[in-house]
Amino acid sequence: MKSICRNAVMILMVALLALFSAFINPQINSISLKALFIYNFTKHVDWPNHGSSQIYVGVVNEPILTEKLLQILKNKKIKEKTFEVVPVQSPEDANKCQLIFIPAQQGYQLKPFIKWFEGRNVLIVAEGNDMAARGAAISIIENNGKLTFEVNEQAINHSGLKVSKELIQLGIPVK
């Protein structure tokens, strides 16, 4: 029952933000939605062997989204862990990150990030219709004018992460 309520709250938050989209610059609104998706993904992931008191979120070459994530995650906690958002340009820059976001315009970097972080308990979230099929664990996509996400269970399993069944069921499955 608790997970149903949590999912309903997550869906309600996204729906309310979408409702106000007519009054907000579409690019800023899209960035806010992506930031909320990323935050909500972290609620459904357990990082084994993660003793740090922080969850590091790396954003690849996207300063506007980096700033929005900083605003959204500023005072948030997941399982008593705070967030640190860091700008990233290459896999080597992201060694301390538990989540990497690769925006659509940086899609060419997906393969190097996957190779660098294979089996290292890092959730790779990308943006774009083919990114989950190309190996991202989660891909934020636009479907019928709305943001949603695809889930690649095989990539999640290879990462060594434990992701809730609720998150997997909410996403569009990709192999």
Steps between C-alpha positions, in 0.01 A plus 500: 500500500789732584659448156167570329475831688862584415436429132180705506688794653773470235245495219310790659818708522581444135137569400490827696823616346367413155178695576697818551700448182281743305628780724867409498764518228478154332877442516515587871194284566654203319818540703302515825312183407823317418646611832192369683519170313865461603419580864212251500718229343738526797214416737471158338867396490714330762872543449679201655840562657430872519620622838502871418251739656446658158364393164704657221306582184712579196353698210689478172556844339159648586543807724132601505387154618789488746377826655137380509603175670701701753185700579272198526739280697637774726328392822376155396604172656451141393556242774689759707732580209531851359567582136800651329456599134819523297562608142673226300673507164644149480470167683824574685338815649216291645684240710320590822152515341223251570274638225604643165261695277588520131285756312393439140764730351769298680362161388823419319661466845267220616727212396815635675302557821348151487842344446666706775232425762416139411420308817586796726156571653436811291157578358535641149200709401493644150266704288376383163286237334774247431720550805357216713524265203865607464577411862383777736317362804231766466423737215278806531300531179217700353197290411189665352616841620565385859816404681521140614781249532625169369662237721768255392495225766804330350705819538374540857603142580846556348545811713461299821227731631176406669210689340146476633242305305276808514749705297545219249123463464449876452749509214471374143700174476788492251735213416 
